[in-house]
Amino acid sequence: MIPFSNKKYNIIYADPPWRYTFSKSNSRLIENQYQTMSTDDICNLPIKSITAQNAVLYMWATAPKLLEAIRVINAWGFNYKTHGIWDKEIIGMGYWFRGQHELLTVSTKGNFSPPPSTMRISSIMKEKRTRHSKKPDFIRDLIKNWFPDSECIELFARQPTKGWDTWGNEL
């Protein structure tokens, strides 16, 4: 399923296509934007087969999907460490709160050190959201600058990115 199975990646960056079941109308379904996957199907992807012994996973999750994200992190063989918040600067949809942020979880496997202390940034990253589900490009750049010699893959990618292997059904 993942075409780079002969490689081992130190950096995995993922934006899983989470399935939501609480839409009150068909016009609001996430599937109108892109194909989603069940949490079980995401957990069952062969990510362990492409992960180096020492690796870091940066994975996006919305607030309602936090527990599912932790489940995926564990299924893929990583241990949750922390997360940052992307402030989208525009209020969105929501049932309890109208969402304006997403979580970028950070998880490690083996012995993987954080970025150098002089390069660390605030846990709150602000950039105005644009099209549906598009993440800020500067995140990929930060990760690559933090770990310039690492093998990097973006899972569920929507566009090729220089310096990264990419996998996703929209490529």
C-alpha positions as a Markdown table, in Angstrom:
| # | Residue | x | y | z |
|---|---|---|---|---|
| 1 | Met | 0.0 | 0.0 | 0.0 |
| 2 | Ile | 2.8 | 2.5 | 0.9 |
| 3 | Pro | 5.2 | 2.6 | -2.0 |
| 4 | Phe | 8.4 | 3.3 | 0.0 |
| 5 | Ser | 8.4 | 0.1 | 2.0 |
| 6 | Asn | 12.1 | -0.4 | 1.2 |
| 7 | Lys | 13.0 | 2.8 | 3.0 |
| 8 | Lys | 13.1 | 3.6 | 6.7 |
| 9 | Tyr | 12.0 | 7.0 | 7.8 |
| 10 | Asn | 13.1 | 9.0 | 10.8 |
| 11 | Ile | 10.5 | 11.7 | 10.2 |
| 12 | Ile | 6.8 | 10.9 | 9.6 |
| 13 | Tyr | 4.4 | 13.7 | 9.0 |
| 14 | Ala | 0.8 | 12.7 | 8.8 |
| 15 | Asp | -2.6 | 14.3 | 8.4 |
| 16 | Pro | -5.0 | 11.4 | 8.6 |
| 17 | Pro | -8.3 | 11.6 | 6.8 |
| 18 | Trp | -10.4 | 11.3 | 10.0 |
| 19 | Arg | -14.0 | 10.1 | 9.6 |
| 20 | Tyr | -16.6 | 12.2 | 11.5 |
| 21 | Thr | -20.1 | 10.9 | 12.2 |
| 22 | Phe | -21.8 | 13.9 | 13.8 |
| 23 | Ser | -22.7 | 15.9 | 10.7 |
| 24 | Lys | -26.3 | 17.0 | 10.9 |
| 25 | Ser | -26.7 | 17.3 | 7.1 |
| 26 | Asn | -25.3 | 15.7 | 4.0 |
| 27 | Ser | -23.9 | 19.1 | 2.8 |
| 28 | Arg | -21.6 | 19.2 | 5.8 |
| 29 | Leu | -20.1 | 15.7 | 5.4 |
| 30 | Ile | -16.3 | 15.6 | 5.3 |
| 31 | Glu | -16.6 | 13.1 | 2.5 |
| 32 | Asn | -17.7 | 16.0 | 0.3 |
| 33 | Gln | -14.2 | 17.3 | 0.6 |
| 34 | Tyr | -12.1 | 14.1 | 0.5 |
| 35 | Gln | -12.2 | 10.4 | 1.1 |
| 36 | Thr | -12.0 | 9.5 | 4.8 |
| 37 | Met | -10.8 | 6.4 | 6.7 |
| 38 | Ser | -12.0 | 4.7 | 9.8 |
| 39 | Thr | -9.7 | 4.9 | 12.8 |
| 40 | Asp | -9.2 | 1.1 | 12.6 |
| 41 | Asp | -8.1 | 1.4 | 9.0 |
| 42 | Ile | -5.6 | 4.2 | 9.8 |
| 43 | Cys | -4.3 | 2.1 | 12.7 |
| 44 | Asn | -3.8 | -0.9 | 10.5 |
| 45 | Leu | -1.6 | 0.9 | 7.9 |
| 46 | Pro | 1.9 | -0.7 | 7.8 |
| 47 | Ile | 3.6 | 2.3 | 9.2 |
| 48 | Lys | 5.9 | 0.2 | 11.4 |
| 49 | Ser | 7.4 | -1.3 | 8.3 |
| 50 | Ile | 8.7 | 2.1 | 7.0 |
| 51 | Thr | 9.7 | 3.6 | 10.4 |
| 52 | Ala | 13.3 | 3.7 | 11.4 |
| 53 | Gln | 14.3 | 2.4 | 14.9 |
| 54 | Asn | 14.6 | 6.0 | 16.1 |
| 55 | Ala | 11.9 | 8.2 | 14.7 |
| 56 | Val | 9.5 | 11.1 | 15.4 |
| 57 | Leu | 5.9 | 11.3 | 14.2 |
| 58 | Tyr | 4.2 | 14.7 | 13.7 |
| 59 | Met | 0.5 | 14.0 | 13.3 |
| 60 | Trp | -2.5 | 16.3 | 12.9 |
| 61 | Ala | -5.6 | 15.9 | 14.9 |
| 62 | Thr | -8.7 | 18.0 | 15.6 |
| 63 | Ala | -9.9 | 18.3 | 19.1 |
| 64 | Pro | -12.8 | 15.8 | 18.6 |
| 65 | Lys | -10.3 | 13.2 | 17.3 |
| 66 | Leu | -7.7 | 13.5 | 20.1 |
| 67 | Leu | -8.4 | 10.0 | 21.6 |
| 68 | Glu | -8.4 | 8.4 | 18.1 |
| 69 | Ala | -5.1 | 10.1 | 17.4 |
| 70 | Ile | -3.5 | 8.7 | 20.6 |
| 71 | Arg | -4.8 | 5.3 | 19.5 |
| 72 | Val | -3.2 | 5.6 | 16.1 |
| 73 | Ile | 0.1 | 6.8 | 17.6 |
| 74 | Asn | 0.2 | 3.7 | 19.8 |
| 75 | Ala | -0.8 | 1.4 | 16.9 |
| 76 | Trp | 2.0 | 2.8 | 14.8 |
| 77 | Gly | 4.6 | 2.1 | 17.5 |
| 78 | Phe | 5.1 | 5.6 | 18.9 |
| 79 | Asn | 4.8 | 7.2 | 22.3 |
| 80 | Tyr | 3.0 | 10.5 | 22.7 |
| 81 | Lys | 5.2 | 13.3 | 23.9 |
| 82 | Thr | 3.4 | 16.6 | 23.4 |
| 83 | His | 1.5 | 18.7 | 20.9 |
| 84 | Gly | 1.5 | 22.2 | 19.4 |
| 85 | Ile | -1.6 | 24.2 | 18.4 |
| 86 | Trp | -2.3 | 25.7 | 15.1 |
| 87 | Asp | -4.4 | 28.8 | 15.6 |
| 88 | Lys | -6.2 | 29.2 | 12.3 |
| 89 | Glu | -7.2 | 32.7 | 13.1 |
| 90 | Ile | -10.7 | 32.1 | 11.7 |
| 91 | Ile | -13.5 | 30.5 | 13.6 |
| 92 | Gly | -15.0 | 27.4 | 12.1 |
| 93 | Met | -17.7 | 24.8 | 12.8 |
| 94 | Gly | -18.3 | 23.0 | 16.0 |
| 95 | Tyr | -20.8 | 21.7 | 18.5 |
| 96 | Trp | -19.4 | 22.4 | 21.9 |
| 97 | Phe | -16.9 | 25.1 | 20.7 |
| 98 | Arg | -16.6 | 26.6 | 17.3 |
| 99 | Gly | -13.1 | 25.3 | 16.3 |
| 100 | Gln | -10.3 | 27.6 | 15.5 |
| 101 | His | -7.4 | 25.3 | 16.1 |
| 102 | Glu | -5.9 | 21.9 | 15.3 |
| 103 | Leu | -3.4 | 19.9 | 17.3 |
| 104 | Leu | 0.0 | 18.8 | 15.9 |
| 105 | Thr | 0.9 | 15.8 | 18.1 |
| 106 | Val | 4.5 | 14.9 | 18.6 |
| 107 | Ser | 5.4 | 11.2 | 19.3 |
| 108 | Thr | 8.7 | 9.3 | 19.3 |
| 109 | Lys | 10.0 | 5.8 | 18.8 |
| 110 | Gly | 13.3 | 4.7 | 20.1 |
| 111 | Asn | 15.8 | 7.4 | 20.9 |
| 112 | Phe | 14.9 | 10.6 | 19.1 |
| 113 | Ser | 15.9 | 14.0 | 20.4 |
| 114 | Pro | 13.9 | 17.2 | 20.1 |
| 115 | Pro | 15.1 | 20.0 | 17.9 |
| 116 | Pro | 18.1 | 22.1 | 19.2 |
| 117 | Ser | 16.9 | 24.4 | 21.9 |
| 118 | Thr | 17.9 | 27.5 | 19.9 |
| 119 | Met | 15.5 | 26.4 | 17.1 |
| 120 | Arg | 12.4 | 25.6 | 19.2 |
| 121 | Ile | 9.3 | 27.6 | 18.6 |
| 122 | Ser | 6.2 | 28.5 | 20.6 |
| 123 | Ser | 3.6 | 25.8 | 21.0 |
| 124 | Ile | 1.0 | 28.1 | 19.5 |
| 125 | Met | 1.5 | 28.6 | 15.7 |
| 126 | Lys | -0.6 | 31.2 | 14.0 |
| 127 | Glu | -1.4 | 31.2 | 10.3 |
| 128 | Lys | -4.8 | 32.0 | 8.7 |
| 129 | Arg | -6.4 | 28.9 | 7.3 |
| 130 | Thr | -7.1 | 28.7 | 3.6 |
| 131 | Arg | -8.8 | 25.8 | 1.8 |
| 132 | His | -10.4 | 22.9 | 3.6 |
| 133 | Ser | -7.9 | 20.8 | 5.6 |
| 134 | Lys | -4.8 | 22.5 | 4.1 |
| 135 | Lys | -2.1 | 22.7 | 6.7 |
| 136 | Pro | 0.5 | 25.5 | 6.9 |
| 137 | Asp | 3.4 | 24.9 | 4.6 |
| 138 | Phe | 5.9 | 26.3 | 7.1 |
| 139 | Ile | 5.4 | 23.3 | 9.4 |
| 140 | Arg | 7.1 | 21.0 | 6.9 |
| 141 | Asp | 9.9 | 23.5 | 6.5 |
| 142 | Leu | 10.4 | 23.7 | 10.3 |
| 143 | Ile | 10.6 | 20.0 | 10.6 |
| 144 | Lys | 13.1 | 19.7 | 7.7 |
| 145 | Asn | 15.3 | 22.4 | 9.2 |
| 146 | Trp | 15.2 | 20.8 | 12.6 |
| 147 | Phe | 16.3 | 17.5 | 11.2 |
| 148 | Pro | 18.0 | 18.2 | 7.8 |
| 149 | Asp | 19.8 | 14.8 | 7.5 |
| 150 | Ser | 16.7 | 12.7 | 8.2 |
| 151 | Glu | 14.6 | 10.6 | 5.8 |
| 152 | Cys | 11.2 | 12.2 | 5.7 |
| 153 | Ile | 7.8 | 11.1 | 4.5 |
| 154 | Glu | 4.5 | 12.8 | 4.5 |
| 155 | Leu | 1.5 | 10.5 | 4.7 |
| 156 | Phe | -1.9 | 11.5 | 3.3 |
| 157 | Ala | -0.1 | 14.2 | 1.3 |
| 158 | Arg | -2.1 | 16.2 | -1.2 |
| 159 | Gln | 1.0 | 17.6 | -3.1 |
| 160 | Pro | 4.6 | 16.7 | -3.7 |
| 161 | Thr | 7.1 | 18.5 | -1.4 |
| 162 | Lys | 10.7 | 19.0 | -2.2 |
| 163 | Gly | 12.9 | 17.0 | 0.3 |
| 164 | Trp | 10.1 | 14.7 | 1.3 |
| 165 | Asp | 8.7 | 11.4 | 0.0 |
| 166 | Thr | 5.0 | 11.7 | -0.2 |
| 167 | Trp | 2.1 | 9.3 | -0.1 |
| 168 | Gly | -1.6 | 10.0 | -0.5 |
| 169 | Asn | -4.6 | 9.2 | -2.7 |
| 170 | Glu | -4.7 | 12.8 | -4.0 |
| 171 | Leu | -1.2 | 12.7 | -5.5 |
